[in-house]
Amino acid sequence: MKNLISKSAVTIGLLAILAMSVSAPAHAHSVNKSVKIGAGNTSDGESSVNGSISVGSGAIVTGDLSTVNGRIKVDSDATVEDVSTVNGSLKIDSGSTTESLSTVNGAITVAKNVNVSGEIEAVNGEIELGSGSEVRRDVSNVNGQIELTASKVGGDISTVSGDVELWDQAEVMGDIVIEKQNGWGWNKKKSRTPVVVIGPGSKVHGKINAEREIELYISDSAEVGDVTGEMSMDDAVIFSGKRP
């Protein structure tokens, strides 16, 4: 998805806050208390403003889960739809299914064998995908590491200042894009150079598009379509073994 990162910082927070203002009255939950959906239960969606949301194992949620200030945790083998928070982390346990995950300030942790039919977006936060998990569309953030372990992304991976690491035969069907910092006012000072590691057996079917200088390490058993932008394949450090 082109310019995905450019859209994220402007839209995620606004959409999450808008969702809260619309959905909170629809669900009769306290604004300042946490919400819990028990194991095996069903719900048409839950929301909070200053509270966390937890979903028990095997629960089914047919609507959105959203909060402003709080974390959201989904236990194993649950089925949920869109999951979003502004200030808080998201954690999805093994075997669960969700449509999309988004946060502004917080990490997103996806355990093993999770299916995300849409995309994952963060602004300031790490994104981690466990083995056997799949995201059908894009994965993006602005600041924070993006790490795939034996998992698959069906679209692009995009970041501005974060590192990107693929391990244990992870696979990206689209591109890996390290975007320029232009327009990110809070990031215009000198920043560290992002690191991209394509580990053993991993594949990037598209290209690595470095719109700024990066440190690039590619395993001699990995596959990358091309390296473009400010760098070329000749600039990559080819390594053998488990790590560079």
Accessible surface in RSA format (square Angstrom, percent):
REM  Atomic radii and reference values for relative SASA: ProtOr
REM  Chains: A
REM  Algorithm: Lee & Richards
REM  Probe-radius: 1.40
REM  Slices: 20
REM RES _ NUM      All-atoms   Total-Side   Main-Chain    Non-polar    All polar
REM                ABS   REL    ABS   REL    ABS   REL    ABS   REL    ABS   REL
RES MET A   1    80.00  41.4  45.70  30.2  34.30  81.7  51.41  43.7  28.60  37.9
RES LYS A   2   181.32  88.5 166.22 102.0  15.10  36.0 116.11 104.5  65.21  69.5
RES ASN A   3    98.17  67.7  91.35  88.3   6.82  16.4   8.40  20.2  89.77  86.8
RES LEU A   4     4.43   2.5   3.88   2.8   0.54   1.4   3.88   2.7   0.54   1.5
RES ILE A   5     0.00   0.0   0.00   0.0   0.00   0.0   0.00   0.0   0.00   0.0
RES SER A   6    60.01  50.7  47.20  63.0  12.81  29.5  28.30  60.3  31.71  44.4
RES LYS A   7   104.96  51.2 100.83  61.9   4.13   9.8  66.01  59.4  38.95  41.5
RES SER A   8     0.05   0.0   0.00   0.0   0.05   0.1   0.05   0.1   0.00   0.0
RES ALA A   9    31.74  29.2   9.90  15.3  21.84  49.7  10.06  14.2  21.68  57.4
RES VAL A  10    96.36  63.4  87.89  79.6   8.47  20.4  93.80  81.5   2.56   6.9
RES THR A  11    50.59  36.0  49.69  50.4   0.90   2.1  42.85  57.5   7.74  11.7
RES ILE A  12     6.94   4.0   4.31   3.2   2.64   6.4   6.23   4.5   0.71   1.9
RES GLY A  13    13.39  16.5   0.00   N/A  13.39  16.5  13.24  36.3   0.15   0.3
RES LEU A  14   118.06  65.7 113.19  81.0   4.87  12.2 113.72  79.9   4.34  11.7
RES LEU A  15   110.80  61.7 107.31  76.8   3.48   8.8 107.55  75.5   3.24   8.7
RES ALA A  16     5.40   5.0   2.00   3.1   3.40   7.7   4.81   6.8   0.60   1.6
RES ILE A  17    93.09  53.0  92.57  69.0   0.53   1.3  92.57  66.7   0.53   1.4
RES LEU A  18   104.20  58.0 101.00  72.3   3.20   8.0 103.90  73.0   0.30   0.8
RES ALA A  19    33.13  30.5  25.36  39.1   7.77  17.7  33.09  46.6   0.04   0.1
RES MET A  20     6.43   3.3   5.63   3.7   0.80   1.9   5.79   4.9   0.64   0.8
RES SER A  21    73.17  61.8  46.04  61.4  27.13  62.5  51.43 109.5  21.74  30.5
RES VAL A  22   104.21  68.6  89.39  80.9  14.82  35.7  94.38  82.0   9.84  26.7
RES SER A  23    24.05  20.3  21.97  29.3   2.08   4.8  24.04  51.2   0.01   0.0
RES ALA A  24    23.01  21.2  17.63  27.2   5.38  12.2  18.20  25.6   4.81  12.7
RES PRO A  25   108.26  78.9  72.93  66.5  35.33 128.4  85.14  70.3  23.12 143.7
RES ALA A  26    82.58  75.9  40.62  62.7  41.96  95.5  53.36  75.1  29.22  77.4
RES HIS A  27    31.72  17.3  26.49  18.4   5.23  13.4  14.83  15.3  16.89  19.7
RES ALA A  28   107.86  99.2  66.99 103.4  40.87  93.0  78.57 110.6  29.29  77.6
RES HIS A  29    71.31  39.0  50.43  35.1  20.88  53.4  35.74  36.8  35.57  41.4
RES SER A  30    56.63  47.9  36.03  48.1  20.60  47.5  32.34  68.9  24.29  34.0
RES VAL A  31    76.44  50.3  71.62  64.8   4.82  11.6  73.37  63.7   3.07   8.3
RES ASN A  32   100.02  69.0  81.17  78.4  18.85  45.4  25.71  61.9  74.31  71.8
RES LYS A  33   143.15  69.8 138.81  85.2   4.34  10.3  85.07  76.6  58.08  61.9
RES SER A  34    79.76  67.4  52.12  69.6  27.64  63.7  31.83  67.8  47.92  67.1
RES VAL A  35    12.73   8.4   7.41   6.7   5.32  12.8  11.28   9.8   1.45   3.9
RES LYS A  36   169.52  82.7 137.33  84.3  32.19  76.7  80.08  72.1  89.44  95.3
RES ILE A  37     9.01   5.1   5.71   4.3   3.30   8.0   9.00   6.5   0.01   0.0
RES GLY A  38    20.46  25.2   0.00   N/A  20.46  25.2  17.09  46.9   3.37   7.5
RES ALA A  39    72.57  66.7  47.14  72.8  25.43  57.8  47.38  66.7  25.19  66.7
RES GLY A  40    53.97  66.6   0.00   N/A  53.97  66.6  26.11  71.6  27.86  62.4
RES ASN A  41    79.96  55.1  75.20  72.7   4.75  11.4  14.18  34.1  65.78  63.6
RES THR A  42   103.09  73.3  79.36  80.5  23.73  56.5  46.32  62.2  56.77  85.8
RES SER A  43    17.04  14.4   4.25   5.7  12.79  29.5  15.11  32.2   1.93   2.7
RES ASP A  44   103.08  72.2  89.63  89.2  13.45  31.8  33.25  78.3  69.82  69.6
RES GLY A  45     0.46   0.6   0.00   N/A   0.46   0.6   0.00   0.0   0.46   1.0
RES GLU A  46    18.82  10.8  18.27  13.8   0.55   1.3   0.00   0.0  18.82  15.4
RES SER A  47     2.54   2.2   0.44   0.6   2.11   4.9   0.30   0.6   2.25   3.1
RES SER A  48     2.20   1.9   0.00   0.0   2.20   5.1   2.20   4.7   0.00   0.0
RES VAL A  49    40.18  26.4  40.18  36.4   0.00   0.0  40.18  34.9   0.00   0.0
RES ASN A  50    71.53  49.3  56.85  54.9  14.68  35.3  20.38  49.1  51.15  49.4
RES GLY A  51     6.96   8.6   0.00   N/A   6.96   8.6   6.96  19.1   0.00   0.0
RES SER A  52    35.24  29.8  34.14  45.6   1.11   2.5  17.33  36.9  17.91  25.1
RES ILE A  53     1.60   0.9   0.00   0.0   1.60   3.9   0.37   0.3   1.24   3.4
RES SER A  54    42.00  35.5  41.65  55.6   0.35   0.8  34.21  72.8   7.79  10.9
RES VAL A  55     0.85   0.6   0.00   0.0   0.85   2.0   0.50   0.4   0.35   0.9
RES GLY A  56     7.78   9.6   0.00   N/A   7.78   9.6   6.89  18.9   0.89   2.0
RES SER A  57    48.91  41.3  43.56  58.1   5.35  12.3  26.21  55.8  22.70  31.8
RES GLY A  58    34.33  42.3   0.00   N/A  34.33  42.3  20.29  55.7  14.04  31.5
RES ALA A  59     0.23   0.2   0.00   0.0   0.23   0.5   0.00   0.0   0.23   0.6
RES ILE A  60    81.67  46.5  81.67  60.8   0.00   0.0  81.67  58.8   0.00   0.0
RES VAL A  61     1.63   1.1   0.00   0.0   1.63   3.9   0.00   0.0   1.63   4.4
RES THR A  62    83.76  59.6  69.64  70.6  14.12  33.6  58.94  79.2  24.82  37.5
RES GLY A  63    13.49  16.6   0.00   N/A  13.49  16.6  13.49  37.0   0.00   0.0
RES ASP A  64    66.37  46.5  59.42  59.1   6.95  16.4  13.80  32.5  52.56  52.4
RES LEU A  65     0.20   0.1   0.00   0.0   0.20   0.5   0.00   0.0   0.20   0.5
RES SER A  66     2.33   2.0   2.33   3.1   0.00   0.0   1.12   2.4   1.21   1.7
RES THR A  67     0.53   0.4   0.00   0.0   0.53   1.3   0.00   0.0   0.53   0.8
RES VAL A  68    26.07  17.2  26.07  23.6   0.00   0.0  26.07  22.7   0.00   0.0
RES ASN A  69    64.53  44.5  55.86  54.0   8.67  20.9  23.15  55.7  41.38  40.0
RES GLY A  70    11.97  14.8   0.00   N/A  11.97  14.8  11.38  31.2   0.59   1.3
RES ARG A  71   106.13  44.6 103.73  52.9   2.40   5.7  40.37  55.2  65.76  39.9
RES ILE A  72     0.72   0.4   0.03   0.0   0.68   1.6   0.03   0.0   0.68   1.8
RES LYS A  73    48.56  23.7  48.27  29.6   0.29   0.7  37.04  33.3  11.52  12.3
RES VAL A  74     0.00   0.0   0.00   0.0   0.00   0.0   0.00   0.0   0.00   0.0
RES ASP A  75    41.69  29.2  41.69  41.5   0.00   0.0   6.01  14.2  35.67  35.6
RES SER A  76    32.90  27.8  32.14  42.9   0.75   1.7  13.89  29.6  19.00  26.6
RES ASP A  77    93.88  65.8  79.51  79.1  14.37  34.0  24.72  58.2  69.15  69.0
RES ALA A  78     1.16   1.1   0.00   0.0   1.16   2.6   0.00   0.0   1.16   3.1
RES THR A  79    59.98  42.7  59.89  60.7   0.08   0.2  35.28  47.4  24.70  37.3
RES VAL A  80     2.65   1.7   0.00   0.0   2.65   6.4   0.00   0.0   2.65   7.2
RES GLU A  81    51.30  29.5  51.30  38.8   0.00   0.0   7.02  13.6  44.28  36.1
RES ASP A  82    53.41  37.4  53.12  52.9   0.29   0.7  12.27  28.9  41.14  41.0
RES VAL A  83     0.94   0.6   0.00   0.0   0.94   2.3   0.00   0.0   0.94   2.6
RES SER A  84    17.46  14.8  17.46  23.3   0.00   0.0  10.11  21.5   7.34  10.3
RES THR A  85     0.09   0.1   0.00   0.0   0.09   0.2   0.00   0.0   0.09   0.1
RES VAL A  86    15.42  10.1  15.42  14.0   0.00   0.0  15.42  13.4   0.00   0.0
RES ASN A  87    64.27  44.3  55.83  54.0   8.43  20.3  22.55  54.3  41.72  40.3
RES GLY A  88    14.46  17.8   0.00   N/A  14.46  17.8  13.90  38.1   0.56   1.3
RES SER A  89    39.88  33.7  36.94  49.3   2.93   6.8  22.77  48.5  17.10  24.0
RES LEU A  90     1.07   0.6   0.02   0.0   1.05   2.6   0.02   0.0   1.05   2.8
RES LYS A  91    80.00  39.0  79.78  49.0   0.22   0.5  29.04  26.1  50.96  54.3
RES ILE A  92     0.04   0.0   0.00   0.0   0.04   0.1   0.00   0.0   0.04   0.1
RES ASP A  93    28.29  19.8  28.29  28.2   0.00   0.0   7.07  16.6  21.22  21.2
RES SER A  94    46.96  39.7  45.44  60.6   1.52   3.5  19.25  41.0  27.71  38.8
RES GLY A  95    32.62  40.2   0.00   N/A  32.62  40.2  14.84  40.7  17.78  39.8
RES SER A  96     0.86   0.7   0.00   0.0   0.86   2.0   0.00   0.0   0.86   1.2
RES THR A  97    57.74  41.1  57.72  58.5   0.02   0.0  34.09  45.8  23.65  35.8
RES THR A  98     0.57   0.4   0.00   0.0   0.57   1.4   0.40   0.5   0.17   0.3
RES GLU A  99    74.87  43.0  74.65  56.5   0.22   0.5  20.55  39.7  54.33  44.4
RES SER A 100    29.05  24.5  29.05  38.8   0.00   0.0  16.52  35.2  12.53  17.6
RES LEU A 101     0.97   0.5   0.00   0.0   0.97   2.4   0.03   0.0   0.94   2.5
RES SER A 102    20.56  17.4  20.47  27.3   0.09   0.2   8.03  17.1  12.53  17.6
RES THR A 103     0.00   0.0   0.00   0.0   0.00   0.0   0.00   0.0   0.00   0.0
RES VAL A 104    23.88  15.7  23.88  21.6   0.00   0.0  23.88  20.7   0.00   0.0
RES ASN A 105    63.40  43.7  56.29  54.4   7.11  17.1  23.42  56.4  39.97  38.6
RES GLY A 106    16.40  20.2   0.00   N/A  16.40  20.2  15.16  41.6   1.24   2.8
RES ALA A 107    38.35  35.3  33.91  52.3   4.44  10.1  33.91  47.8   4.44  11.8
RES ILE A 108     0.81   0.5   0.00   0.0   0.81   2.0   0.00   0.0   0.81   2.2
RES THR A 109    45.34  32.3  45.34  46.0   0.00   0.0  24.90  33.5  20.44  30.9
RES VAL A 110     1.73   1.1   0.06   0.1   1.67   4.0   0.06   0.1   1.67   4.5
RES ALA A 111    29.18  26.8  21.56  33.3   7.62  17.3  29.18  41.1   0.00   0.0
RES LYS A 112   124.13  60.6 124.13  76.2   0.00   0.0  66.50  59.9  57.62  61.4
RES ASN A 113    95.11  65.6  81.89  79.1  13.21  31.8  22.60  54.4  72.51  70.1
RES VAL A 114     2.04   1.3   0.00   0.0   2.04   4.9   0.70   0.6   1.34   3.6
RES ASN A 115    46.52  32.1  46.25  44.7   0.27   0.6  17.18  41.3  29.35  28.4
RES VAL A 116     0.32   0.2   0.32   0.3   0.00   0.0   0.32   0.3   0.00   0.0
RES SER A 117    52.31  44.2  40.15  53.6  12.17  28.0  30.72  65.4  21.59  30.2
RES GLY A 118     9.91  12.2   0.00   N/A   9.91  12.2   9.91  27.2   0.00   0.0
RES GLU A 119    29.31  16.8  29.13  22.0   0.18   0.4   6.86  13.3  22.46  18.3
RES ILE A 120     0.00   0.0   0.00   0.0   0.00   0.0   0.00   0.0   0.00   0.0
RES GLU A 121    23.10  13.3  23.10  17.5   0.00   0.0   0.35   0.7  22.75  18.6
RES ALA A 122     0.00   0.0   0.00   0.0   0.00   0.0   0.00   0.0   0.00   0.0
RES VAL A 123     5.99   3.9   5.99   5.4   0.00   0.0   5.99   5.2   0.00   0.0
RES ASN A 124    59.03  40.7  50.88  49.2   8.16  19.6  23.11  55.6  35.92  34.7
RES GLY A 125    12.35  15.2   0.00   N/A  12.35  15.2  11.04  30.3   1.31   2.9
RES GLU A 126   101.44  58.2 100.26  75.9   1.18   2.8  21.08  40.8  80.36  65.6
RES ILE A 127     1.08   0.6   0.05   0.0   1.03   2.5   0.06   0.0   1.02   2.8
RES GLU A 128    84.53  48.5  84.42  63.9   0.11   0.3  10.30  19.9  74.23  60.6
RES LEU A 129     0.31   0.2   0.03   0.0   0.28   0.7   0.03   0.0   0.28   0.8
RES GLY A 130    13.98  17.2   0.00   N/A  13.98  17.2  13.98  38.4   0.00   0.0
RES SER A 131    35.10  29.7  32.37  43.2   2.73   6.3  21.53  45.8  13.58  19.0
RES GLY A 132    47.45  58.5   0.00   N/A  47.45  58.5  26.41  72.5  21.04  47.1
RES SER A 133     2.09   1.8   0.39   0.5   1.71   3.9   0.39   0.8   1.71   2.4
RES GLU A 134    50.01  28.7  49.78  37.7   0.24   0.6   8.18  15.8  41.84  34.2
RES VAL A 135     0.31   0.2   0.31   0.3   0.00   0.0   0.31   0.3   0.00   0.0
RES ARG A 136   122.51  51.4 108.54  55.3  13.98  33.3  26.86  36.7  95.65  58.0
RES ARG A 137   116.17  48.8 114.60  58.4   1.57   3.7  37.78  51.6  78.39  47.5
RES ASP A 138     7.08   5.0   7.05   7.0   0.03   0.1   0.30   0.7   6.78   6.8
RES VAL A 139     0.10   0.1   0.00   0.0   0.10   0.2   0.00   0.0   0.10   0.3
RES SER A 140     0.00   0.0   0.00   0.0   0.00   0.0   0.00   0.0   0.00   0.0
RES ASN A 141     0.00   0.0   0.00   0.0   0.00   0.0   0.00   0.0   0.00   0.0
RES VAL A 142     0.00   0.0   0.00   0.0   0.00   0.0   0.00   0.0   0.00   0.0
RES ASN A 143    35.53  24.5  33.73  32.6   1.81   4.4  23.84  57.4  11.69  11.3
RES GLY A 144    22.60  27.9   0.00   N/A  22.60  27.9  17.66  48.5   4.94  11.1
RES GLN A 145    53.72  30.0  49.11  35.9   4.61  11.0   9.72  20.7  44.00  33.4
RES ILE A 146     0.00   0.0   0.00   0.0   0.00   0.0   0.00   0.0   0.00   0.0
RES GLU A 147    38.84  22.3  38.80  29.4   0.05   0.1   2.13   4.1  36.71  30.0
RES LEU A 148     0.00   0.0   0.00   0.0   0.00   0.0   0.00   0.0   0.00   0.0
RES THR A 149    40.18  28.6  40.18  40.7   0.00   0.0  29.75  40.0  10.43  15.8
RES ALA A 150    36.10  33.2  23.65  36.5  12.45  28.3  26.67  37.6   9.44  25.0
RES SER A 151     5.30   4.5   0.00   0.0   5.30  12.2   3.72   7.9   1.57   2.2
RES LYS A 152    71.54  34.9  71.54  43.9   0.00   0.0  25.67  23.1  45.87  48.9
RES VAL A 153     0.00   0.0   0.00   0.0   0.00   0.0   0.00   0.0   0.00   0.0
RES GLY A 154    28.03  34.6   0.00   N/A  28.03  34.6   8.64  23.7  19.39  43.4
RES GLY A 155    14.20  17.5   0.00   N/A  14.20  17.5  14.20  39.0   0.00   0.0
RES ASP A 156    26.34  18.5  26.25  26.1   0.10   0.2   1.11   2.6  25.23  25.2
RES ILE A 157     0.10   0.1   0.08   0.1   0.02   0.0   0.08   0.1   0.02   0.0
RES SER A 158     3.98   3.4   3.95   5.3   0.03   0.1   0.09   0.2   3.89   5.4
RES THR A 159     0.00   0.0   0.00   0.0   0.00   0.0   0.00   0.0   0.00   0.0
RES VAL A 160     0.00   0.0   0.00   0.0   0.00   0.0   0.00   0.0   0.00   0.0
RES SER A 161    15.40  13.0  10.18  13.6   5.22  12.0  10.12  21.6   5.28   7.4
RES GLY A 162     2.59   3.2   0.00   N/A   2.59   3.2   2.59   7.1   0.00   0.0
RES ASP A 163    21.79  15.3  20.50  20.4   1.29   3.0   0.66   1.5  21.13  21.1
RES VAL A 164     0.02   0.0   0.02   0.0   0.00   0.0   0.02   0.0   0.00   0.0
RES GLU A 165    29.47  16.9  29.47  22.3   0.00   0.0   0.00   0.0  29.47  24.1
RES LEU A 166     0.00   0.0   0.00   0.0   0.00   0.0   0.00   0.0   0.00   0.0
RES TRP A 167    17.35   7.0  17.35   8.4   0.00   0.0  17.35   9.3   0.00   0.0
RES ASP A 168    87.43  61.2  76.63  76.3  10.80  25.5  21.90  51.5  65.54  65.4
RES GLN A 169   136.66  76.4 120.40  88.0  16.26  38.7  21.69  46.2 114.98  87.2
RES ALA A 170     0.34   0.3   0.00   0.0   0.34   0.8   0.00   0.0   0.34   0.9
RES GLU A 171    45.03  25.9  45.03  34.1   0.00   0.0   5.13   9.9  39.90  32.6
RES VAL A 172     0.00   0.0   0.00   0.0   0.00   0.0   0.00   0.0   0.00   0.0
RES MET A 173    76.30  39.5  61.09  40.4  15.20  36.2  61.26  52.1  15.03  19.9
RES GLY A 174    15.45  19.0   0.00   N/A  15.45  19.0  15.45  42.4   0.00   0.0
RES ASP A 175    29.38  20.6  29.38  29.2   0.00   0.0   0.88   2.1  28.51  28.4
RES ILE A 176     0.05   0.0   0.05   0.0   0.00   0.0   0.05   0.0   0.00   0.0
RES VAL A 177    19.66  12.9  19.54  17.7   0.12   0.3  19.54  17.0   0.12   0.3
RES ILE A 178     0.00   0.0   0.00   0.0   0.00   0.0   0.00   0.0   0.00   0.0
RES GLU A 179    20.22  11.6  20.22  15.3   0.00   0.0   4.93   9.5  15.29  12.5
RES LYS A 180   105.28  51.4 100.27  61.5   5.02  11.9  46.87  42.2  58.42  62.2
RES GLN A 181    38.34  21.4  33.88  24.8   4.46  10.6  12.80  27.3  25.54  19.4
RES ASN A 182   116.89  80.6  96.69  93.4  20.20  48.6  34.25  82.4  82.64  79.9
RES GLY A 183    68.36  84.3   0.00   N/A  68.36  84.3  36.19  99.3  32.18  72.1
RES TRP A 184    20.26   8.1  20.26   9.8   0.00   0.0  14.82   7.9   5.45   8.8
RES GLY A 185    50.06  61.7   0.00   N/A  50.06  61.7  29.40  80.7  20.66  46.3
RES TRP A 186   146.56  58.8 110.94  53.7  35.61  83.6 122.57  65.4  23.99  38.9
RES ASN A 187    24.90  17.2  22.24  21.5   2.66   6.4   2.54   6.1  22.36  21.6
RES LYS A 188   146.84  71.6 113.78  69.8  33.06  78.7  65.30  58.8  81.54  86.9
RES LYS A 189   179.84  87.7 168.22 103.2  11.62  27.7 118.97 107.1  60.87  64.8
RES LYS A 190   213.11 104.0 176.88 108.5  36.23  86.3 126.06 113.5  87.05  92.7
RES SER A 191    49.16  41.5  15.55  20.7  33.61  77.4  24.23  51.6  24.93  34.9
RES ARG A 192   132.81  55.8 115.41  58.8  17.41  41.4  83.64 114.3  49.17  29.8
RES THR A 193    47.20  33.6  39.09  39.6   8.11  19.3   8.19  11.0  39.01  59.0
RES PRO A 194     0.00   0.0   0.00   0.0   0.00   0.0   0.00   0.0   0.00   0.0
RES VAL A 195    27.61  18.2  27.61  25.0   0.00   0.0  27.61  24.0   0.00   0.0
RES VAL A 196     0.00   0.0   0.00   0.0   0.00   0.0   0.00   0.0   0.00   0.0
RES VAL A 197     6.91   4.6   6.91   6.3   0.00   0.0   6.91   6.0   0.00   0.0
RES ILE A 198     0.00   0.0   0.00   0.0   0.00   0.0   0.00   0.0   0.00   0.0
RES GLY A 199     0.00   0.0   0.00   N/A   0.00   0.0   0.00   0.0   0.00   0.0
RES PRO A 200    40.01  29.2  37.74  34.4   2.27   8.3  38.07  31.4   1.95  12.1
RES GLY A 201    24.71  30.5   0.00   N/A  24.71  30.5  18.17  49.9   6.55  14.7
RES SER A 202     0.09   0.1   0.00   0.0   0.09   0.2   0.00   0.0   0.09   0.1
RES LYS A 203    78.95  38.5  78.95  48.4   0.00   0.0  26.51  23.9  52.44  55.9
RES VAL A 204     2.34   1.5   0.00   0.0   2.34   5.6   0.08   0.1   2.26   6.1
RES HIS A 205    89.83  49.1  58.55  40.7  31.27  80.0  43.22  44.5  46.60  54.2
RES GLY A 206    19.14  23.6   0.00   N/A  19.14  23.6  18.97  52.1   0.17   0.4
RES LYS A 207    72.71  35.5  72.55  44.5   0.17   0.4  37.24  33.5  35.47  37.8
RES ILE A 208     0.00   0.0   0.00   0.0   0.00   0.0   0.00   0.0   0.00   0.0
RES ASN A 209    31.37  21.6  31.37  30.3   0.00   0.0   0.16   0.4  31.22  30.2
RES ALA A 210     0.00   0.0   0.00   0.0   0.00   0.0   0.00   0.0   0.00   0.0
RES GLU A 211    56.62  32.5  50.34  38.1   6.29  15.0  15.80  30.6  40.82  33.3
RES ARG A 212    36.22  15.2  32.00  16.3   4.22  10.1  19.50  26.7  16.72  10.1
RES GLU A 213   128.51  73.8 121.20  91.7   7.31  17.4  38.07  73.6  90.45  73.8
RES ILE A 214     5.99   3.4   0.00   0.0   5.99  14.4   0.00   0.0   5.99  16.2
RES GLU A 215    78.06  44.8  73.08  55.3   4.98  11.9  28.81  55.7  49.25  40.2
RES LEU A 216     3.62   2.0   0.00   0.0   3.62   9.1   0.00   0.0   3.62   9.7
RES TYR A 217    54.86  25.6  54.86  31.2   0.00   0.0  22.22  16.7  32.64  40.2
RES ILE A 218     7.70   4.4   7.70   5.7   0.00   0.0   7.70   5.5   0.00   0.0
RES SER A 219     2.84   2.4   0.91   1.2   1.93   4.4   0.00   0.0   2.84   4.0
RES ASP A 220    93.26  65.3  58.26  58.0  34.99  82.7  28.31  66.6  64.95  64.8
RES SER A 221    64.87  54.8  42.21  56.3  22.67  52.2  47.45 101.0  17.42  24.4
RES ALA A 222    18.36  16.9   0.00   0.0  18.36  41.8   0.06   0.1  18.30  48.5
RES GLU A 223   102.91  59.1  98.49  74.5   4.42  10.5  39.43  76.3  63.48  51.8
RES VAL A 224    23.79  15.7   1.19   1.1  22.60  54.5   2.35   2.0  21.44  58.2
RES GLY A 225    53.72  66.2   0.00   N/A  53.72  66.2  25.63  70.3  28.09  62.9
RES ASP A 226    67.52  47.3  67.28  67.0   0.24   0.6  16.55  38.9  50.97  50.8
RES VAL A 227     5.68   3.7   0.00   0.0   5.68  13.7   0.00   0.0   5.68  15.4
RES THR A 228    40.34  28.7  36.27  36.8   4.07   9.7  39.19  52.6   1.15   1.7
RES GLY A 229    58.39  72.0   0.00   N/A  58.39  72.0  22.84  62.7  35.55  79.6
RES GLU A 230   117.60  67.5  86.66  65.6  30.94  73.7  16.58  32.1 101.01  82.5
RES MET A 231    25.04  13.0  17.55  11.6   7.49  17.8  21.82  18.5   3.22   4.3
RES SER A 232    48.17  40.7  47.94  64.0   0.23   0.5  38.83  82.7   9.34  13.1
RES MET A 233    71.42  37.0  65.77  43.5   5.65  13.4  61.10  51.9  10.32  13.7
RES ASP A 234   139.11  97.4 105.45 105.0  33.67  79.6  33.68  79.3 105.43 105.1
RES ASP A 235    76.15  53.3  54.55  54.3  21.60  51.1  14.38  33.8  61.76  61.6
RES ALA A 236    13.56  12.5   0.00   0.0  13.56  30.8   0.00   0.0  13.56  35.9
RES VAL A 237    79.18  52.1  75.33  68.2   3.85   9.3  79.18  68.8   0.00   0.0
RES ILE A 238    99.14  56.4  71.57  53.3  27.57  66.5  71.57  51.5  27.57  74.8
RES PHE A 239    17.58   8.8  10.96   6.8   6.63  17.2  17.58  10.7   0.00   0.0
RES SER A 240    80.96  68.4  63.58  84.9  17.38  40.0  26.09  55.6  54.86  76.9
RES GLY A 241    52.91  65.3   0.00   N/A  52.91  65.3  40.51 111.2  12.40  27.8
RES LYS A 242   180.29  88.0 172.69 106.0   7.60  18.1 115.94 104.4  64.35  68.5
RES ARG A 243   152.80  64.2 135.23  68.9  17.58  41.8  51.25  70.0 101.55  61.5
RES PRO A 244    80.67  58.8  21.58  19.7  59.09 214.8  49.12  40.6  31.55 196.1
END  Absolute sums over single chains surface
CHAIN  1 A    10633.4       8490.5       2142.9       5514.3       5119.0
END  Absolute sums over all chains
TOTAL         10633.4       8490.5       2142.9       5514.3       5119.0
